[in-house]
Amino acid sequence: MYIYNVTVNVEDSVHTEWLNWIKLHIPQVLATGRFTDAKLTKVLVKEETGVTYSVQYRAKSREDLDNYYKLDADRLRQEGMAKFADKILAFRTELEIIDEYSVTFN
């Protein structure tokens, strides 16, 4: 399993608009069939330049992630870049899940 993580710093001037947009964008990314689920999280470190979020998409295989890059990523990124261009700063990382643990409370 892989996590495709997109971290985005959003300027305060477009914060509400971007948050509404990303909540529509995430289902579009999931609709590609390359990911099984996604999480939208807010980074709790206070930034002077705005608010930072992390979107984590889970892929079953390296092939699914590679196909997303080849077939979907450019098209899906264009709308956000056209809409928010210089008001957001995004960087992407890939993580490979080695093991997962959970706690069960009785």
KOLTIZA-924774 format. One record per atom (N, C-alpha, C): atom name; x, y, z; residue number from 1; residue in one letter. Coordinates in Angstrom, 1 decimal. Layout:
REM KOLTIZA-924774
r at: CA	c1: X	c2: Y	c3: Z	i: NUM	aa: a
...
END
This chain:
REM KOLTIZA-924774
r at: N	c1: 0.8	c2: -1.2	c3: 0.0	i: 1	aa: m
r at: CA	c1: 0.0	c2: 0.0	c3: 0.0	i: 1	aa: m
r at: C	c1: 0.9	c2: 1.2	c3: 0.0	i: 1	aa: m
r at: N	c1: 0.3	c2: 2.3	c3: -0.6	i: 2	aa: y
r at: CA	c1: 1.1	c2: 3.5	c3: -0.7	i: 2	aa: y
r at: C	c1: 0.1	c2: 4.7	c3: -0.3	i: 2	aa: y
r at: N	c1: 0.8	c2: 5.7	c3: 0.2	i: 3	aa: i
r at: CA	c1: 0.0	c2: 7.0	c3: 0.5	i: 3	aa: i
r at: C	c1: 0.6	c2: 8.1	c3: -0.4	i: 3	aa: i
r at: N	c1: -0.2	c2: 8.7	c3: -1.2	i: 4	aa: y
r at: CA	c1: 0.2	c2: 9.9	c3: -2.0	i: 4	aa: y
r at: C	c1: -0.3	c2: 11.1	c3: -1.2	i: 4	aa: y
r at: N	c1: 0.6	c2: 11.8	c3: -0.7	i: 5	aa: n
r at: CA	c1: 0.4	c2: 12.9	c3: 0.2	i: 5	aa: n
r at: C	c1: 0.6	c2: 14.3	c3: -0.5	i: 5	aa: n
r at: N	c1: -0.4	c2: 15.1	c3: -0.4	i: 6	aa: v
r at: CA	c1: -0.3	c2: 16.5	c3: -1.0	i: 6	aa: v
r at: C	c1: -0.5	c2: 17.5	c3: 0.1	i: 6	aa: v
r at: N	c1: 0.6	c2: 18.2	c3: 0.4	i: 7	aa: t
r at: CA	c1: 0.5	c2: 19.2	c3: 1.4	i: 7	aa: t
r at: C	c1: 0.4	c2: 20.6	c3: 0.8	i: 7	aa: t
r at: N	c1: -0.6	c2: 21.4	c3: 1.2	i: 8	aa: v
r at: CA	c1: -0.9	c2: 22.6	c3: 0.6	i: 8	aa: v
r at: C	c1: -1.0	c2: 23.7	c3: 1.6	i: 8	aa: v
r at: N	c1: -0.2	c2: 24.8	c3: 1.4	i: 9	aa: n
r at: CA	c1: -0.3	c2: 26.0	c3: 2.2	i: 9	aa: n
r at: C	c1: -1.2	c2: 27.0	c3: 1.4	i: 9	aa: n
r at: N	c1: -2.3	c2: 27.4	c3: 2.1	i: 10	aa: v
r at: CA	c1: -3.3	c2: 28.2	c3: 1.4	i: 10	aa: v
r at: C	c1: -3.3	c2: 29.6	c3: 2.1	i: 10	aa: v
r at: N	c1: -3.2	c2: 30.7	c3: 1.2	i: 11	aa: e
r at: CA	c1: -3.3	c2: 32.0	c3: 1.8	i: 11	aa: e
r at: C	c1: -4.7	c2: 32.3	c3: 2.4	i: 11	aa: e
r at: N	c1: -4.7	c2: 33.1	c3: 3.4	i: 12	aa: d
r at: CA	c1: -5.9	c2: 33.4	c3: 4.1	i: 12	aa: d
r at: C	c1: -7.0	c2: 34.0	c3: 3.2	i: 12	aa: d
r at: N	c1: -6.5	c2: 34.8	c3: 2.2	i: 13	aa: s
r at: CA	c1: -7.5	c2: 35.4	c3: 1.3	i: 13	aa: s
r at: C	c1: -8.3	c2: 34.5	c3: 0.4	i: 13	aa: s
r at: N	c1: -7.9	c2: 33.3	c3: 0.3	i: 14	aa: v
r at: CA	c1: -8.7	c2: 32.3	c3: -0.5	i: 14	aa: v
r at: C	c1: -9.0	c2: 31.0	c3: 0.3	i: 14	aa: v
r at: N	c1: -8.8	c2: 31.1	c3: 1.6	i: 15	aa: h
r at: CA	c1: -8.9	c2: 29.9	c3: 2.4	i: 15	aa: h
r at: C	c1: -10.3	c2: 29.2	c3: 2.3	i: 15	aa: h
r at: N	c1: -11.3	c2: 30.0	c3: 2.5	i: 16	aa: t
r at: CA	c1: -12.7	c2: 29.4	c3: 2.5	i: 16	aa: t
r at: C	c1: -13.0	c2: 28.8	c3: 1.1	i: 16	aa: t
r at: N	c1: -12.7	c2: 29.6	c3: 0.0	i: 17	aa: e
r at: CA	c1: -12.9	c2: 29.2	c3: -1.3	i: 17	aa: e
r at: C	c1: -12.2	c2: 27.9	c3: -1.6	i: 17	aa: e
r at: N	c1: -10.9	c2: 27.8	c3: -1.3	i: 18	aa: w
r at: CA	c1: -10.1	c2: 26.7	c3: -1.5	i: 18	aa: w
r at: C	c1: -10.6	c2: 25.4	c3: -0.8	i: 18	aa: w
r at: N	c1: -11.0	c2: 25.6	c3: 0.5	i: 19	aa: l
r at: CA	c1: -11.5	c2: 24.5	c3: 1.3	i: 19	aa: l
r at: C	c1: -12.8	c2: 23.9	c3: 0.7	i: 19	aa: l
r at: N	c1: -13.7	c2: 24.8	c3: 0.2	i: 20	aa: n
r at: CA	c1: -14.9	c2: 24.3	c3: -0.5	i: 20	aa: n
r at: C	c1: -14.5	c2: 23.6	c3: -1.8	i: 20	aa: n
r at: N	c1: -13.5	c2: 24.1	c3: -2.5	i: 21	aa: w
r at: CA	c1: -13.0	c2: 23.5	c3: -3.8	i: 21	aa: w
r at: C	c1: -12.4	c2: 22.1	c3: -3.5	i: 21	aa: w
r at: N	c1: -11.5	c2: 22.0	c3: -2.5	i: 22	aa: i
r at: CA	c1: -10.8	c2: 20.7	c3: -2.3	i: 22	aa: i
r at: C	c1: -11.8	c2: 19.6	c3: -1.9	i: 22	aa: i
r at: N	c1: -12.9	c2: 20.0	c3: -1.2	i: 23	aa: k
r at: CA	c1: -13.9	c2: 19.0	c3: -0.8	i: 23	aa: k
r at: C	c1: -14.7	c2: 18.5	c3: -2.0	i: 23	aa: k
r at: N	c1: -14.6	c2: 19.2	c3: -3.1	i: 24	aa: l
r at: CA	c1: -15.2	c2: 18.7	c3: -4.4	i: 24	aa: l
r at: C	c1: -14.1	c2: 18.0	c3: -5.2	i: 24	aa: l
r at: N	c1: -12.9	c2: 18.4	c3: -5.1	i: 25	aa: h
r at: CA	c1: -11.7	c2: 17.9	c3: -5.9	i: 25	aa: h
r at: C	c1: -11.4	c2: 16.4	c3: -5.4	i: 25	aa: h
r at: N	c1: -11.4	c2: 16.2	c3: -4.1	i: 26	aa: i
r at: CA	c1: -11.0	c2: 14.9	c3: -3.6	i: 26	aa: i
r at: C	c1: -11.9	c2: 13.8	c3: -4.2	i: 26	aa: i
r at: N	c1: -13.2	c2: 13.9	c3: -4.2	i: 27	aa: p
r at: CA	c1: -14.0	c2: 12.9	c3: -4.8	i: 27	aa: p
r at: C	c1: -13.7	c2: 12.7	c3: -6.3	i: 27	aa: p
r at: N	c1: -13.3	c2: 13.7	c3: -7.0	i: 28	aa: q
r at: CA	c1: -12.9	c2: 13.6	c3: -8.4	i: 28	aa: q
r at: C	c1: -11.6	c2: 12.8	c3: -8.5	i: 28	aa: q
r at: N	c1: -10.7	c2: 13.0	c3: -7.6	i: 29	aa: v
r at: CA	c1: -9.5	c2: 12.1	c3: -7.6	i: 29	aa: v
r at: C	c1: -9.8	c2: 10.7	c3: -7.3	i: 29	aa: v
r at: N	c1: -10.7	c2: 10.5	c3: -6.3	i: 30	aa: l
r at: CA	c1: -11.1	c2: 9.1	c3: -6.0	i: 30	aa: l
r at: C	c1: -11.8	c2: 8.4	c3: -7.1	i: 30	aa: l
r at: N	c1: -12.5	c2: 9.2	c3: -7.9	i: 31	aa: a
r at: CA	c1: -13.3	c2: 8.7	c3: -9.1	i: 31	aa: a
r at: C	c1: -12.4	c2: 8.1	c3: -10.2	i: 31	aa: a
r at: N	c1: -11.1	c2: 8.4	c3: -10.1	i: 32	aa: t
r at: CA	c1: -10.2	c2: 7.8	c3: -11.1	i: 32	aa: t
r at: C	c1: -10.0	c2: 6.3	c3: -10.9	i: 32	aa: t
r at: N	c1: -10.4	c2: 5.8	c3: -9.7	i: 33	aa: g
r at: CA	c1: -10.2	c2: 4.4	c3: -9.4	i: 33	aa: g
r at: C	c1: -8.8	c2: 4.0	c3: -9.0	i: 33	aa: g
r at: N	c1: -7.9	c2: 5.0	c3: -8.9	i: 34	aa: r
r at: CA	c1: -6.5	c2: 4.7	c3: -8.5	i: 34	aa: r
r at: C	c1: -6.3	c2: 4.6	c3: -7.0	i: 34	aa: r
r at: N	c1: -7.3	c2: 5.2	c3: -6.2	i: 35	aa: f
r at: CA	c1: -7.1	c2: 5.2	c3: -4.8	i: 35	aa: f
r at: C	c1: -8.3	c2: 4.6	c3: -4.1	i: 35	aa: f
r at: N	c1: -8.1	c2: 4.1	c3: -2.9	i: 36	aa: t
r at: CA	c1: -9.2	c2: 3.5	c3: -2.1	i: 36	aa: t
r at: C	c1: -9.9	c2: 4.4	c3: -1.2	i: 36	aa: t
r at: N	c1: -9.1	c2: 5.4	c3: -0.7	i: 37	aa: d
r at: CA	c1: -9.8	c2: 6.4	c3: 0.2	i: 37	aa: d
r at: C	c1: -8.8	c2: 7.6	c3: 0.3	i: 37	aa: d
r at: N	c1: -9.3	c2: 8.6	c3: 1.0	i: 38	aa: a
r at: CA	c1: -8.6	c2: 9.8	c3: 1.2	i: 38	aa: a
r at: C	c1: -8.9	c2: 10.5	c3: 2.5	i: 38	aa: a
r at: N	c1: -8.0	c2: 11.2	c3: 3.1	i: 39	aa: k
r at: CA	c1: -8.2	c2: 11.9	c3: 4.3	i: 39	aa: k
r at: C	c1: -7.7	c2: 13.4	c3: 4.1	i: 39	aa: k
r at: N	c1: -8.5	c2: 14.3	c3: 4.5	i: 40	aa: l
r at: CA	c1: -8.2	c2: 15.7	c3: 4.5	i: 40	aa: l
r at: C	c1: -7.9	c2: 16.1	c3: 5.9	i: 40	aa: l
r at: N	c1: -6.7	c2: 16.6	c3: 6.2	i: 41	aa: t
r at: CA	c1: -6.3	c2: 17.0	c3: 7.5	i: 41	aa: t
r at: C	c1: -5.7	c2: 18.4	c3: 7.5	i: 41	aa: t
r at: N	c1: -5.9	c2: 19.1	c3: 8.6	i: 42	aa: k
r at: CA	c1: -5.3	c2: 20.4	c3: 8.8	i: 42	aa: k
r at: C	c1: -4.0	c2: 20.3	c3: 9.6	i: 42	aa: k
r at: N	c1: -3.0	c2: 20.9	c3: 9.1	i: 43	aa: v
r at: CA	c1: -1.7	c2: 20.9	c3: 9.9	i: 43	aa: v
r at: C	c1: -1.8	c2: 21.8	c3: 11.0	i: 43	aa: v
r at: N	c1: -1.5	c2: 21.4	c3: 12.2	i: 44	aa: l
r at: CA	c1: -1.7	c2: 22.2	c3: 13.4	i: 44	aa: l
r at: C	c1: -0.5	c2: 23.2	c3: 13.7	i: 44	aa: l
r at: N	c1: 0.4	c2: 23.3	c3: 12.9	i: 45	aa: v
r at: CA	c1: 1.5	c2: 24.2	c3: 13.1	i: 45	aa: v
r at: C	c1: 1.0	c2: 25.6	c3: 12.4	i: 45	aa: v
r at: N	c1: 1.1	c2: 26.6	c3: 13.2	i: 46	aa: k
r at: CA	c1: 0.6	c2: 27.9	c3: 12.8	i: 46	aa: k
r at: C	c1: 1.6	c2: 28.5	c3: 11.8	i: 46	aa: k
r at: N	c1: 1.1	c2: 28.9	c3: 10.6	i: 47	aa: e
r at: CA	c1: 2.0	c2: 29.5	c3: 9.6	i: 47	aa: e
r at: C	c1: 1.6	c2: 31.0	c3: 9.4	i: 47	aa: e
r at: N	c1: 2.6	c2: 31.9	c3: 9.2	i: 48	aa: e
r at: CA	c1: 2.3	c2: 33.3	c3: 9.0	i: 48	aa: e
r at: C	c1: 1.7	c2: 33.5	c3: 7.6	i: 48	aa: e
r at: N	c1: 1.9	c2: 32.5	c3: 6.7	i: 49	aa: t
r at: CA	c1: 1.5	c2: 32.7	c3: 5.3	i: 49	aa: t
r at: C	c1: 0.1	c2: 32.1	c3: 5.0	i: 49	aa: t
r at: N	c1: -0.6	c2: 31.6	c3: 6.0	i: 50	aa: g
r at: CA	c1: -1.9	c2: 31.0	c3: 5.8	i: 50	aa: g
r at: C	c1: -2.1	c2: 29.7	c3: 6.6	i: 50	aa: g
r at: N	c1: -3.0	c2: 28.9	c3: 6.0	i: 51	aa: v
r at: CA	c1: -3.3	c2: 27.6	c3: 6.7	i: 51	aa: v
r at: C	c1: -2.8	c2: 26.5	c3: 5.8	i: 51	aa: v
r at: N	c1: -2.2	c2: 25.4	c3: 6.5	i: 52	aa: t
r at: CA	c1: -1.7	c2: 24.3	c3: 5.7	i: 52	aa: t
r at: C	c1: -2.6	c2: 23.1	c3: 6.0	i: 52	aa: t
r at: N	c1: -2.8	c2: 22.3	c3: 4.9	i: 53	aa: y
r at: CA	c1: -3.6	c2: 21.1	c3: 4.9	i: 53	aa: y
r at: C	c1: -2.7	c2: 20.0	c3: 4.3	i: 53	aa: y
r at: N	c1: -3.1	c2: 18.8	c3: 4.6	i: 54	aa: s
r at: CA	c1: -2.5	c2: 17.6	c3: 4.0	i: 54	aa: s
r at: C	c1: -3.7	c2: 16.7	c3: 3.5	i: 54	aa: s
r at: N	c1: -3.6	c2: 16.3	c3: 2.3	i: 55	aa: v
r at: CA	c1: -4.6	c2: 15.3	c3: 1.7	i: 55	aa: v
r at: C	c1: -3.8	c2: 14.1	c3: 1.5	i: 55	aa: v
r at: N	c1: -4.3	c2: 13.0	c3: 2.1	i: 56	aa: q
r at: CA	c1: -3.6	c2: 11.7	c3: 1.9	i: 56	aa: q
r at: C	c1: -4.5	c2: 10.7	c3: 1.2	i: 56	aa: q
r at: N	c1: -4.0	c2: 10.3	c3: 0.0	i: 57	aa: y
r at: CA	c1: -4.8	c2: 9.3	c3: -0.8	i: 57	aa: y
r at: C	c1: -4.1	c2: 8.0	c3: -0.7	i: 57	aa: y
r at: N	c1: -4.8	c2: 6.9	c3: -0.4	i: 58	aa: r
r at: CA	c1: -4.3	c2: 5.6	c3: -0.3	i: 58	aa: r
r at: C	c1: -4.4	c2: 4.8	c3: -1.6	i: 58	aa: r
r at: N	c1: -3.3	c2: 4.2	c3: -2.1	i: 59	aa: a
r at: CA	c1: -3.3	c2: 3.4	c3: -3.3	i: 59	aa: a
r at: C	c1: -2.9	c2: 2.0	c3: -2.9	i: 59	aa: a
r at: N	c1: -3.6	c2: 1.0	c3: -3.6	i: 60	aa: k
r at: CA	c1: -3.3	c2: -0.4	c3: -3.3	i: 60	aa: k
r at: C	c1: -1.9	c2: -0.8	c3: -3.8	i: 60	aa: k
r at: N	c1: -1.5	c2: -0.2	c3: -4.9	i: 61	aa: s
r at: CA	c1: -0.3	c2: -0.7	c3: -5.6	i: 61	aa: s
r at: C	c1: 0.5	c2: 0.5	c3: -6.2	i: 61	aa: s
r at: N	c1: 1.8	c2: 0.2	c3: -6.4	i: 62	aa: r
r at: CA	c1: 2.6	c2: 1.2	c3: -7.1	i: 62	aa: r
r at: C	c1: 2.1	c2: 1.5	c3: -8.5	i: 62	aa: r
r at: N	c1: 1.6	c2: 0.4	c3: -9.1	i: 63	aa: e
r at: CA	c1: 1.0	c2: 0.6	c3: -10.5	i: 63	aa: e
r at: C	c1: -0.2	c2: 1.6	c3: -10.5	i: 63	aa: e
r at: N	c1: -1.1	c2: 1.5	c3: -9.5	i: 64	aa: d
r at: CA	c1: -2.2	c2: 2.4	c3: -9.4	i: 64	aa: d
r at: C	c1: -1.6	c2: 3.9	c3: -9.3	i: 64	aa: d
r at: N	c1: -0.6	c2: 4.1	c3: -8.4	i: 65	aa: l
r at: CA	c1: 0.0	c2: 5.4	c3: -8.3	i: 65	aa: l
r at: C	c1: 0.6	c2: 5.9	c3: -9.5	i: 65	aa: l
r at: N	c1: 1.4	c2: 5.0	c3: -10.2	i: 66	aa: d
r at: CA	c1: 2.0	c2: 5.4	c3: -11.5	i: 66	aa: d
r at: C	c1: 0.9	c2: 5.7	c3: -12.5	i: 66	aa: d
r at: N	c1: -0.1	c2: 5.0	c3: -12.6	i: 67	aa: n
r at: CA	c1: -1.2	c2: 5.2	c3: -13.6	i: 67	aa: n
r at: C	c1: -1.9	c2: 6.6	c3: -13.3	i: 67	aa: n
r at: N	c1: -2.0	c2: 6.9	c3: -12.0	i: 68	aa: y
r at: CA	c1: -2.6	c2: 8.2	c3: -11.7	i: 68	aa: y
r at: C	c1: -1.7	c2: 9.3	c3: -12.2	i: 68	aa: y
r at: N	c1: -0.4	c2: 9.2	c3: -12.1	i: 69	aa: y
r at: CA	c1: 0.5	c2: 10.2	c3: -12.6	i: 69	aa: y
r at: C	c1: 0.4	c2: 10.3	c3: -14.1	i: 69	aa: y
r at: N	c1: 0.4	c2: 9.1	c3: -14.8	i: 70	aa: k
r at: CA	c1: 0.4	c2: 9.1	c3: -16.2	i: 70	aa: k
r at: C	c1: -0.9	c2: 9.5	c3: -16.9	i: 70	aa: k
r at: N	c1: -2.0	c2: 9.2	c3: -16.2	i: 71	aa: l
r at: CA	c1: -3.3	c2: 9.3	c3: -16.9	i: 71	aa: l
r at: C	c1: -4.2	c2: 10.4	c3: -16.3	i: 71	aa: l
r at: N	c1: -4.0	c2: 10.8	c3: -15.1	i: 72	aa: d
r at: CA	c1: -5.0	c2: 11.7	c3: -14.4	i: 72	aa: d
r at: C	c1: -4.4	c2: 13.0	c3: -13.7	i: 72	aa: d
r at: N	c1: -3.2	c2: 12.9	c3: -13.2	i: 73	aa: a
r at: CA	c1: -2.7	c2: 14.0	c3: -12.4	i: 73	aa: a
r at: C	c1: -2.7	c2: 15.3	c3: -13.1	i: 73	aa: a
r at: N	c1: -2.2	c2: 15.4	c3: -14.3	i: 74	aa: d
r at: CA	c1: -2.1	c2: 16.7	c3: -14.9	i: 74	aa: d
r at: C	c1: -3.5	c2: 17.4	c3: -15.1	i: 74	aa: d
r at: N	c1: -4.4	c2: 16.6	c3: -15.6	i: 75	aa: r
r at: CA	c1: -5.8	c2: 17.1	c3: -15.8	i: 75	aa: r
r at: C	c1: -6.4	c2: 17.6	c3: -14.5	i: 75	aa: r
r at: N	c1: -6.2	c2: 16.8	c3: -13.4	i: 76	aa: l
r at: CA	c1: -6.9	c2: 17.2	c3: -12.2	i: 76	aa: l
r at: C	c1: -6.2	c2: 18.3	c3: -11.5	i: 76	aa: l
r at: N	c1: -4.9	c2: 18.5	c3: -11.7	i: 77	aa: r
r at: CA	c1: -4.2	c2: 19.6	c3: -11.0	i: 77	aa: r
r at: C	c1: -4.5	c2: 20.9	c3: -11.7	i: 77	aa: r
r at: N	c1: -4.8	c2: 20.9	c3: -13.0	i: 78	aa: q
r at: CA	c1: -5.0	c2: 22.1	c3: -13.8	i: 78	aa: q
r at: C	c1: -6.0	c2: 23.1	c3: -13.2	i: 78	aa: q
r at: N	c1: -7.2	c2: 22.5	c3: -12.8	i: 79	aa: e
r at: CA	c1: -8.2	c2: 23.3	c3: -12.3	i: 79	aa: e
r at: C	c1: -7.8	c2: 24.1	c3: -11.1	i: 79	aa: e
r at: N	c1: -7.2	c2: 23.4	c3: -10.1	i: 80	aa: g
r at: CA	c1: -6.7	c2: 24.1	c3: -8.9	i: 80	aa: g
r at: C	c1: -5.7	c2: 25.1	c3: -9.2	i: 80	aa: g
r at: N	c1: -4.8	c2: 24.8	c3: -10.1	i: 81	aa: m
r at: CA	c1: -3.7	c2: 25.8	c3: -10.4	i: 81	aa: m
r at: C	c1: -4.3	c2: 27.0	c3: -11.1	i: 81	aa: m
r at: N	c1: -5.2	c2: 26.8	c3: -12.0	i: 82	aa: a
r at: CA	c1: -5.8	c2: 27.9	c3: -12.7	i: 82	aa: a
r at: C	c1: -6.6	c2: 28.8	c3: -11.7	i: 82	aa: a
r at: N	c1: -7.3	c2: 28.2	c3: -10.8	i: 83	aa: k
r at: CA	c1: -8.2	c2: 28.9	c3: -9.9	i: 83	aa: k
r at: C	c1: -7.4	c2: 29.6	c3: -8.8	i: 83	aa: k
r at: N	c1: -6.3	c2: 29.0	c3: -8.3	i: 84	aa: f
r at: CA	c1: -5.6	c2: 29.5	c3: -7.1	i: 84	aa: f
r at: C	c1: -4.2	c2: 29.9	c3: -7.3	i: 84	aa: f
r at: N	c1: -3.7	c2: 29.6	c3: -8.5	i: 85	aa: a
r at: CA	c1: -2.3	c2: 29.9	c3: -8.9	i: 85	aa: a
r at: C	c1: -1.3	c2: 30.3	c3: -7.9	i: 85	aa: a
r at: N	c1: -1.2	c2: 31.6	c3: -7.6	i: 86	aa: d
r at: CA	c1: -0.1	c2: 32.1	c3: -6.7	i: 86	aa: d
r at: C	c1: -0.6	c2: 32.3	c3: -5.3	i: 86	aa: d
r at: N	c1: -1.8	c2: 31.7	c3: -5.0	i: 87	aa: k
r at: CA	c1: -2.4	c2: 31.8	c3: -3.6	i: 87	aa: k
r at: C	c1: -2.2	c2: 30.5	c3: -2.8	i: 87	aa: k
r at: N	c1: -1.6	c2: 29.5	c3: -3.4	i: 88	aa: i
r at: CA	c1: -1.3	c2: 28.2	c3: -2.7	i: 88	aa: i
r at: C	c1: 0.1	c2: 27.8	c3: -3.1	i: 88	aa: i
r at: N	c1: 0.6	c2: 27.0	c3: -2.2	i: 89	aa: l
r at: CA	c1: 1.9	c2: 26.4	c3: -2.4	i: 89	aa: l
r at: C	c1: 1.7	c2: 24.9	c3: -2.1	i: 89	aa: l
r at: N	c1: 1.9	c2: 24.0	c3: -3.0	i: 90	aa: a
r at: CA	c1: 1.7	c2: 22.6	c3: -2.8	i: 90	aa: a
r at: C	c1: 3.0	c2: 21.8	c3: -3.0	i: 90	aa: a
r at: N	c1: 3.2	c2: 20.8	c3: -2.2	i: 91	aa: f
r at: CA	c1: 4.2	c2: 19.8	c3: -2.5	i: 91	aa: f
r at: C	c1: 3.7	c2: 18.4	c3: -2.2	i: 91	aa: f
r at: N	c1: 4.2	c2: 17.5	c3: -3.0	i: 92	aa: r
r at: CA	c1: 3.7	c2: 16.1	c3: -2.9	i: 92	aa: r
r at: C	c1: 4.8	c2: 15.1	c3: -2.5	i: 92	aa: r
r at: N	c1: 4.4	c2: 14.1	c3: -1.7	i: 93	aa: t
r at: CA	c1: 5.3	c2: 13.1	c3: -1.2	i: 93	aa: t
r at: C	c1: 4.6	c2: 11.8	c3: -1.4	i: 93	aa: t
r at: N	c1: 5.4	c2: 10.7	c3: -1.5	i: 94	aa: e
r at: CA	c1: 4.9	c2: 9.3	c3: -1.6	i: 94	aa: e
r at: C	c1: 5.4	c2: 8.6	c3: -0.4	i: 94	aa: e
r at: N	c1: 4.5	c2: 7.8	c3: 0.2	i: 95	aa: l
r at: CA	c1: 4.9	c2: 7.0	c3: 1.4	i: 95	aa: l
r at: C	c1: 4.5	c2: 5.6	c3: 1.1	i: 95	aa: l
r at: N	c1: 5.4	c2: 4.7	c3: 1.5	i: 96	aa: e
r at: CA	c1: 5.0	c2: 3.2	c3: 1.4	i: 96	aa: e
r at: C	c1: 4.7	c2: 2.7	c3: 2.7	i: 96	aa: e
r at: N	c1: 3.5	c2: 2.1	c3: 2.9	i: 97	aa: i
r at: CA	c1: 3.1	c2: 1.6	c3: 4.2	i: 97	aa: i
r at: C	c1: 3.8	c2: 0.2	c3: 4.4	i: 97	aa: i
r at: N	c1: 4.6	c2: 0.2	c3: 5.5	i: 98	aa: i
r at: CA	c1: 5.3	c2: -1.0	c3: 5.8	i: 98	aa: i
r at: C	c1: 4.5	c2: -1.9	c3: 6.7	i: 98	aa: i
r at: N	c1: 3.9	c2: -1.3	c3: 7.8	i: 99	aa: d
r at: CA	c1: 3.1	c2: -2.1	c3: 8.7	i: 99	aa: d
r at: C	c1: 2.0	c2: -1.1	c3: 9.2	i: 99	aa: d
r at: N	c1: 0.9	c2: -1.7	c3: 9.7	i: 100	aa: e
r at: CA	c1: -0.1	c2: -0.8	c3: 10.3	i: 100	aa: e
r at: C	c1: -0.5	c2: -1.5	c3: 11.6	i: 100	aa: e
r at: N	c1: -0.8	c2: -0.6	c3: 12.6	i: 101	aa: y
r at: CA	c1: -1.2	c2: -1.1	c3: 13.9	i: 101	aa: y
r at: C	c1: -2.4	c2: -0.3	c3: 14.4	i: 101	aa: y
r at: N	c1: -3.2	c2: -0.9	c3: 15.2	i: 102	aa: s
r at: CA	c1: -4.3	c2: -0.2	c3: 15.8	i: 102	aa: s
r at: C	c1: -4.5	c2: -0.8	c3: 17.2	i: 102	aa: s
r at: N	c1: -5.2	c2: 0.0	c3: 18.0	i: 103	aa: v
r at: CA	c1: -5.6	c2: -0.3	c3: 19.3	i: 103	aa: v
r at: C	c1: -7.1	c2: -0.6	c3: 19.4	i: 103	aa: v
r at: N	c1: -7.5	c2: -1.7	c3: 20.0	i: 104	aa: t
r at: CA	c1: -8.9	c2: -2.0	c3: 20.2	i: 104	aa: t
r at: C	c1: -9.2	c2: -1.8	c3: 21.7	i: 104	aa: t
r at: N	c1: -10.2	c2: -1.0	c3: 22.0	i: 105	aa: f
r at: CA	c1: -10.6	c2: -0.8	c3: 23.3	i: 105	aa: f
r at: C	c1: -11.9	c2: -1.6	c3: 23.6	i: 105	aa: f
r at: N	c1: -11.9	c2: -2.3	c3: 24.7	i: 106	aa: n
r at: CA	c1: -13.1	c2: -3.1	c3: 25.1	i: 106	aa: n
r at: C	c1: -14.0	c2: -2.4	c3: 26.0	i: 106	aa: n
END
